[in-house]
Amino acid sequence: MKTSVLGPFLGLSLALLCACPGEDNPAAADAGADAGIPLPACGVPAAAGLYVKSVSPADQEARTLRMMSMVVTLSGQTDCAANAAPKLTLWQGGQAIALGPASCGGNPTTFKFKPAQQLAYTTSYTLAVEGLVGPGGTAIPACQVTFTTKSKTVAVATGEGLSLSRDEDGTLWTWGDPLNAAIFHKADSTIPEKLDLGGKVVSMAVGYQFALAALEDGSVWTWGGNVNGECGRGTASGAALEPGKVTLPAGVQVVAVATGDSHALALRSDGKVMGWGKNGWGEAGSGDQATPQKDPVEIAGLSGVAALDGGANWSLALKTDGTVWAWGYNRGGQIGQPQPAANFYLTPTAVGAPGAKAIAAGMDQGYSIDQGGTLTSWGDTMSGELGNGVCHDGPRTPGAVTGLDQVVAVAAGSRFGVAARADGTMWAWGDNSSGIVGDGTTGVSTTCNQQFTDLNTQMAPKQVANLTEVVGVGAAWRQAIALKSDGTVWATGYNSNSKLGLAEDAAELGNTRVVAVYQQVPGL
């Protein structure tokens, strides 16, 4: 439900901007010399009066972000009128990069501005700060700071209250709440924070107020809510305030992870699967309805697995032979079996969507992409989430999604779906009450069923108007997220807890505002 299925892509991405207080920095001097502006490092107090205390992103903290507002902070307050045109120069080697107009204000005095162009990957930059004056026309010593661009974003995931992105070098970024509140000890993380788990992240997923990540060394780390044993650490109470390692059987190496609402799944290097967390409908795969499943348990009879995903109270697996298997809750037909059928399946059951190369699980619906790029859907039709032109018409067994081919990536939300095609276009369908279609509307539709006018339904896939070159998608409760080939991340939907990462955007979006048009997540 929260995973992203990706295709290959190339592009540019994000920048690291760091404050450099303290002693002169030889690296900074070298970079400045290349640019013809050898200056002392910013942050070194002058003998008297005002000086440049730091150079950093807009929130005064060192981060690895792209296109964020940079801020030059002075050591005290001064007259902004005297600094109406400060000389701020961004260099890459000997090439100057234009900067947007600077705004001045605050106590201490700050100058806020932005690079006027996208910065390249893993490249060294120098920002020179010159021409500032203090009270009475006193010159403020010029200085410079160096920073290095970050690695490209290659994967995204989103869930209830939290979004994640992963860089090409395995760096993990996280924003939203409440998970960040536990980790960073503040209310919301409105722009991405780097989360260091001590190793290179290869897979990540977000559930209902919990998250997990698999590292290159085969370990799994979890954090967040744990009332159903979601963290897989032998307990089922409260929350894990800091990331911790899941205890796996000796010799087990995990290569990918997925989540449902309150359960987790892990794909082992040997093609077998383990599950833990809420298990009221057998979704954790223990073979019974024991709740909660506090520790990872191997799911019997399931091997040769290539990919996983989790729905609200059910689970989905793709085998290397192209067959799709599901287990857990089946009230909406998400196991893919004809109705009437059992309300739950305790063991993996074939869905009936052969030849698949990718899968996604939503609240009560599933999707698969076959080798030719055809998208198949099955399950509940309450809000048109199957994309086949029907709504509130009972569960459906697997069938092709209407008018959508050459699909390379798909993700499933609560009652909607999103997909990327080979041509880079993004498409969405289903419940549009939070604007996941991205056309600026959240209005009521009566085309579904006149007696269900509360359903804001897009029954067939509709192209997202303002996005191109999309290579990865993610979806969750009431939000969708897209990854473009240039490494930028875009989001729409319900912005509660700033989980869309848009609170620092120029629009200053509120905590509960529905965005309804895909916007770039600042810094990504």
N, C-alpha and C positions, 0 to 999 in steps of 0.2 A: 504493500500500500504506500510505502514511503520511499522505495528504492528508485533509482534512476537507471535506465537502460541506455547505454551510450554507443555512439558510432565513432569512427576515427575522425580526427579533425586537427587543424593547424591554426595558429593565430598568435596574437599578442596578448599581454595581460598586465599584471598588477605591480605596484611599487612599494618598496619599504622606505619609510621615512622615519629617521631616528633623531632624537635630541642628543646632542653631544656636549654635555657639561664637563667641566674639569680641565685637565691640562691640554696643551696643544696636541693635535692629532697628526702624526706624520702622514697617514693615509690621506687626510684632508688636504694637507699641504701639497702632496704630490698631485692630487686631482686638480687642485686650484692652479698649480703651475701649468698643467696641461691646458687649462682654460685661459691662461694668461692672467690669473687673478690670485696669486699666492697671498693668502690671508690667514690670520690666526683662527683657531677653532672657536665657534660660538660657545658662549657659556663661561668664558674666562673673564672675571671681573676686571674692569679698567681701574686705573689708579684712583680715579675720582668720578663721581657722577653716575649717570645712567649707562647701562650697557645691555647688549642682547643676551638675555638669560637662556633662552632655548629656541629651537626651531623644531616644530612638531606638527602632526595633524591637528585638526580642529579641536579635539577633546584633550589636548595637552599631553597625550601619551604616545610613546613610540609604538608604531604599528607597521605592519606590512600590508599596505593598501594602495590601490590605484585611484587616481582622480579625486581623492579626498581633498578638502580644503587644507592647505598648509597654514601654519600660524607662526609668526615671529613674535615672541613675547619679550618685552623689555623688563628690566628689573623694577620699574616703578611707573608712575603715571607721568605723562607729558602731554603737550598740546598737539592734538591731531592736526590742527591747521598748519603747524610748522612741518608736518610730515605728509603733506597731501600727495606727494609723488615720490615715495621711497624708491631707491634703486635696488630692486630685487632681481637677481639674474640666476636662472637655472641653466647649468651647463652639463652636456654629455660630451666628455672629451673637450674638444675645442669648439663645439657647436652649441650656440645659445638656444634655449627653448623658451618660447614666449609664455608669459604668465598673464592670467586674467587680472583685471583691476583689483587693487588692494583696498580693503575697508579698514578703517582705524577706529579704535574705541576701547572702552573698558578700563578697569583698574586692577592689575597693572595694564599698561597699554599693550594692545595686540594689533597686528596687521594680518588680515585673513585674505587669502587668494588661492587660485587654483592653476595648475598647469593647463595650458591651452591646447595640449595634444596628448594623445595616449603615449605612455612610456613603454619602452621595450622591456622584454624579459631579461632577468639576471644581468643587468647593466648598471655600472656605477655612475652616479650623478653627483653634482656639486651645486649647492645653493649658496650664492654670494649675497650678503646683506650689506649694503653700503648706502651712504647718503642720508642716514637718519640724524636728526638733531634733537637735543633735549631743550629744557626751558632756557630762555635767554639766548637761544641759538648755539648752545654748546654742542659740538659734534660728538656723536656716539661712535665709538670705534667700530670699524668695519670688521666682519668676520665671515666665516663660511662653515658649512656642515656638509658631510658626504652621506649618501645612503645608497643602497643597492636594491634593485627591483626584485620582486618575488617571483617564484615559479608560477607557471600557468595553472589555472583552475581546470580540472579535468572531470570532476564529478560533483553532483549536488544531491542533497536529500532534505526533505522537510517533513515535519510532524507537528503534533499539537504543541504549540508554544515554542518551537525551536526549529531552526534551520541549520544545515551544515554544508560546507564545501570542502573539497580535498584538492590539494595541489598536485602537480606532476611529481614533485619531490616527496610527496607523502605528508606534507603539512596539513593539519586539520584546523578549520576555522568554524566558529560557532557563534550564533547570535539569537537573541530572543530571551524568553523567560518561560518557566521558572528555573530551568536547568542552569542557566548562567548565573542566576541569583545565588544558587548553592555554591557554584565554583568560584565566582568572582566577587561574591559578597556585596552585591549591589542589586538594585531593583530590576533593571532591564539592561541588556546589552544591545543597544540600538544599532550598532555597526559591528561587523565581524571582529571577534577576538580569536587570537591564536591559542589553541589548546594543545599543550605538549603532553603526550602520553608516553614519552620516553623512547619512541621508535617511529618508523615510517608506517603511516596508515595506508592500508590497501583496500579497505571497505568500511562503510559506515551506514548507520540507519537510525531513524528516529521513530519512536512510538508515542504513546500517550504519556507525556511528561517523563519520558526516560529515553536514553540513547545508548548506543554501543558502537564500538569500532574494533576491527581486526587489524593487527599489526603484521608487518612483514615477517616477524619471528614466529607467527602462528598463534600468538596470544590474543585474548579478547578482553576488552576493557568496557565497563558499564558505569553509568552514573544516572542519577535522577530518582524518580519514584520507584518504590520497591514493595508496595503493599501486597502485590501478587507474586513476589519473588522475581520480578523482572530483571533484577541485577544478577541473578544466578549465582549468589554467593552464600547459599545455605540459610538465608533468613527471608522473612516475608513481613516486613513492618517498616513504617516510616520512609525515609529516603536516604540514598547514598549521597552525602554532601560533596564527596570528592570522587573522581574516577578510581575504580579499583579493578583488579584482575579477577576474571572468572576462573574458578578452579576446574580445569579440564583433566580428563583421565591422562595418565602417563603416556607420552608419545603422541598425543593428539595434536595436530596442527590445523588451525582454522584458516581458510582462505577467503571466506566471504560471510557476511552477516545480513540478517533481515529482521524486521519486526512486524508484529500485528499491533493492535491497540495496546495490549498489556502482556504480550508474550514475545519471546525472541527465538530466532533460529540461527544456527551456525552451520555452514558447509565445511566439512573437513577435507583435507588434502586427498583422502582416499575415496572421496565421492559419497561418503555417508553423511547423515544429517543429525544434529543434536538440537533439542528444544528445551525451553524452560519458561517459567512465568505462569500466567493465568491459564487454567486448563479445564474450565468448566464445561467445555464442549469438546474436549480432546485436542484442542488446537496446538498444545505444546508437544503432542506426539508420544505421550507416555503409554498409550494404549488403553487408558481409562479416563475417568473424569475427576481425577484427584486434583484438588485446588488448594493451595497453589503448588506448582512444581518448582521447588526452591533451588535445585541444582540441575545442571545439564543432564539430559537423558538421551541415549541414542534411540532414534525412531526406527523401530523394527521393520524389516522388509523393504527398506528404502536404500538403494545404492545406485551408483552410476549417475549421481546428480550433478548437474552443471550450474544451476541457478535456483534461487529461492526468493519468495516474497510472502508477506503475511497480510491478511485482511483483518477485519474487526475481531472476529472470533474464529478464524479459520486460517489455513496455511496452504501454500502452493509451491510445487517443486517442478523443475524441468530436468528431465534426464538427458544424458548425452545422445540417446537414440531418438530424441525429438518428441517423446511422449510427455504429457503433462499430468501431474498427480496432485490430488488435494485431499485434505482431511480437516475435521472440525465441524463447525456449525454449518447447516445446510438449509435453513428456513427460507432463504431467498434463492435456493438452487445454485449456490456458488460452487458446490462440488461438481456441478455439471451433469447431474443425474436427472432422468425424467421424473416428473412429479406424477403421483405422490411418491415421496421418498422419505427416508428417515430424516429427522431434524438434525442429526449429527452423524458423522462417520469417525470412528475412533482409530481407524487405520488408513493409510494412503490408498486412494481409489483413483483409477484412471478417469480423467475428465472427458476424453473424447475429442481432443484437439491435437491430432498427430502432426508431425513435421514441423514442430515449433523450434524457434531459435531464441526467443525471449518471452518473458511472462511478466504480468503485474496483477496484484490482488488488491481490490478495493473493499469498501464496506461489505457489500453483498454481491459484488460482481468481479469477474475475472477477465483478463485479456491475454492473448498470445499472438506473437508475430511468427509467420511461417517463413521458410527460406526464400520465398518469392516476394516478401514484404506485405502480404495480405494480413490484415488485422482481424482476429476472431474475438468475439465476446460471448459471455454467458452469465446467467444469474438473474438478479432482480431487475425489474424495469420501472421501479417507482418513479424515477425522475429522468427517464430517457438515457440512463447511464450506459446502456448497451450500444448506443449510437446507431441503431437500426430502424429508427423512425417510429418505435412504439414506446408507450409510456403508460405506467400503471396497468400493465396487462399481464401480470403474473410472471413467474420465473420462466426463463428460456434456456434451452440447451445450446451448445456452441453453434454459432453462425457468424457469417462475415459482417463486419461493420460497414455500413452504407457509404459508398462513394469515397473510400480512402484506400490508396494503394501505395506501394513503395515506402512502407513504414519502416523506420530504423530504430525508433525508440518509443516506449509507451510507459505511462504511469497512471495509477488509479487513485482517485480521491474518495471521499466519503460516498458521494453519489454522482460522480462525474469521472471523465477520463480526459487525458491529454496525450498527444502523440507528435512526433517529429517525422517528417518525410525526408527522403533522400535529397530532395531539392532544397532542404533547409527551412521549409515552411513548418509552422506549428499549428496544430488543430486541436479543438476542444469541443466537448459535448456533455450533455447531462445537466445537472443542477447548476444554474448560473446565478443563484442568489447572492454569491459573493464575487461575481464578476470574473469567473475563471475563463470565460470566452474572450475577455480582454477587449471588447468593443465599446467599453464605457457604459454598458447597460447592466442593470440587475433587475429589470422590470418583470412583472408578472406576465406569463404566457398562458393563454387559454387554449392553445392548440393541442395540449396534451389530453386534457379531459375537462370539460366544463365544470364538473363538480369538484375539481382539484385545482382551483385557480391560485392556490398558494404555492404551487410548484412552478418555479422560475426555470423553465425547461428549454434546452436546446437539444432536440431529439436526434439530430444528425450532426456529424462533424462540421464545424465552421472554422475557417482559417482565422488565426490571430492576426490582426491587421498590421501591427507595428513591429513584428519580429521576423527576421530572416536569418539564415545561417545557423539555425538551431540544431544542436547535435545531441543534447541530453535534456530530459524533462523529469520533474518530480511533482508529487501531489500528496495531499494529506486531507485533513478535515475540511477546511474551507479556504485553502490556498493552493496555488500552483506556482512552480518555479521552472525557469528555463536556463539552459547553458548554451551560449553561442560559441561558434568556432573561434572567436577572438578571445575567449576566456572570460567574457563578461557574464554576469548572472543577473537575471531579470525575474521579477515576481509580481504577482497580483493576488487579490483576494482580501481576506479579512486580516487586518494588521494588528490584532490584539497582541499585546506584549511585544510589539515591534518585531515580531517574528519574520516579517518580510524584509527587515533591515532597512526600512525606508524612513525612519524617524529623523535621520540626519540629512535627508534630501532637501533640496531647496524649497519644496512644497511644505516642509515641516509637518508631515502627516501625523495625525493623532493616533493614539494607541488603539482605538477601536474603529478607525475609519476603513471603509471598504474602498480599495484602490480602483478596481474595475478596468484599469488599463495597465498593461505590463510596463514596469519601470525598472531601471537599472538599480541594483543594490549598490549603494555607494561603496567604493573601494574594491569592488569585485567585477 
